[in-house]
C-alpha cells in the first residue's frame, strides 16, 4: 500500500529530471509499436526437441509474450546436455517474466560477464526474499558482481545488512561516484535506516538537507512527511505539505497528504528491510526507462516485486513498461494494485485502456464504471469514465458524468474538465453549452494552446468571429508549432477567410506533421481545389476514405469526389448522435 503521498508519479518525475528525456522507447522485448495479440496457450509437445522449444521461446519473447517465453525456454534449458546458451536464455526469460526463483536456479556456469553479474544480483535478491539476509549481503558486496548490476547491489546491501542485524554496515553511506539518481536514492534510504535505528536527529537533519538542496520530484517531502507523522508531529507535517503546495500547487499527492495530516490519520509504518530494498530499486528502474533501457528496467522491477509483492508503485510501473507489447502481463500488473492504494484509480484507468485499445470497448467501460463505483469521490475516476464514454461515442453520458464533477460541493474549477465536457457538447451539436464551457475554460487558462485551438476551430468551422479565431489559433501555433492539428486549424482559418494560397501552405505543413488525420486531408483537398489543383484535391479526398473517417466526413469526401463542384457539392445532413438529448 502506498504511503501518504503516492510515489509512482513522483518516481517517474524524478527519473525524467535526472535521466535522459524519453519521448519514445527503444525497440526491445517490452516496447513494441503495436499491441501484441493474445498470448498463446502454454502447451508443448511431449517429444518436442530442445531446439524447437528454444525457437518457440524466442518467437514468444519477440512478440512480447514473456510468460510464454519463460515456459518454453525453461523447458529447453532443462534438457540434459544442452548448450549453455539455452540456460542463459532461460535465465533471462524467467527473470523478465517475474519468475525470480527459477531465474536464480538457472544462472549458467559459463555465462557471459553481463549475465554472470546480473545472476549474482538475482541470487542475492532471492536470498533476501527467503530471509537469508547474511547470504544476500555477502553476494551484494562480494567480488563476483560488477557494473551495471553492482549499482543495484550497492543500494540493496544496507537493507540486507539491516535484515542480518549488522547496524554498522546498514548505516554505511555508499559513494556512487557521480551517479545522481543512485546517490539520491541512497541518501533517502539512509535517512530511513537512521530512523529504523533510532537516530532520529540525524535522520531529520538529512531530510532537511535534501529538501534544501531541491525536491522537484516531491519524494523527499513524502518521506520526511511520513517520518513526522510517525512522530505524531502533525503540525510540522502539515506545514511541510503546505510549503510543497505553495511551490507546486498542482501536486495532488501533496494535497491529499496535507488533508490526511490535518485529520491526524494513522501514519504508514516504517517499511521493513525487504520493503525498503524493493523501494530502493523503483527509482533506478524508472530512470532506466527514461534512458530507454527498458530491459534492465524490467529486470529491476521484477526483482523489486520479488522483495515486496505488495508494492503498488512497482506493479503500476511494471504495467506501464509492459504495455502495449505484453498486454496480458500489463493487465496482471495493473490488477495487482490494491484498492486501498493512492495508485488504484490510475491503475484501473490504465487497465481499462488496455481493453479499449484492443477493441473490447464493453469491457473497458465496465471497468471504468466499476472504478467510479469503488471510488465515487475520485475526480480522476469520473474523468476517466467520461473520456472513455466520449471515445465510444456516448457523448450525452460523458457530459453528464462531468457535470457531476463540476457541480460537486467544494470542487476546484479545472479548465480540463470544461474542455472535455465542451468536446462532448460539440459532438452533440449543442453549440450553446459548448461555448459556455469554453468561456469558463478560457477564463481559467487563457493561454492554453489546446484550448485556444478548440475555441478557434469551433468558430472557424461555424464561420463565426473569423479574425478573432485566426488570432487564437496563431497564438496556439506559436506555442505548439509541431502540432499537426493546430496548424490545420490555422490553415482552415485562412481558407475560411478566402486566403487560399496561405491555406494551402499551412495545410501542407499540417499534413507533413500528421498525415493520418482524415480532417486535415479533407481540408487540404478543399484548398487545392480552390487554387485550381483539382487532381491533387481528388487525391486527398480519396485518401480521406482510407483513414477511417466518421460517417459525416466520409459522406462529404464521397460527395466531393462524385460532383464536378468539389467542395461546393450538396452535402447530405449528418444524422444526430444516437444519444443526443
Secondary structure, DSSP 8 states (H G I E B T S, - for coil): ---SS--HHHHHHHHHHHS---SS----TT--SS-----------TT--HHHHHHHHHHHHHTT-HHHHHHHHHHHHHSTT--HHHHHHHHHHHHHHT-HHHHHT---TT--HHHHHHHHHHHHHHHHHTT-HHHHHHHHHSTT--TTHHHHHHHHHHHHHHHTT-HHHHT-----TT-HHHHHHHHHHHHHHHHHTT-HHHHHHHHHHHHHT--SSSHHHHHHHHHHHHTT-HHHHHHHHHHHHHH-TT-HHHHHHHHHHHTT--------HHHHHHHHHHHHHHHHHHTT-HHHHHHHHHHHHHH-TT-HHHHHHHHHHHTTTSHHHHHHHHHTS-TTSTTHHHHHHHHHHHHHHTT-HHHHHHHHHHHHHHTTT-HHHHHHHHHHHHHTT-HHHHHHHHHHHHHSTT----HHHHHHHHHHHHHTT-HHHHHHHHHHHHHH-TT-HHHHHHHHHHHHHHT-SHHHHHHHHHHHHHH-TT-HHHHHHHHHHHHHTT-HHHHHHHHHHHHHH-TT-HHHHHHHHHHHHHTT-HHHHHHHHHHHHTS---HHHHHHHHHHHHSTTGGGS--------TT--
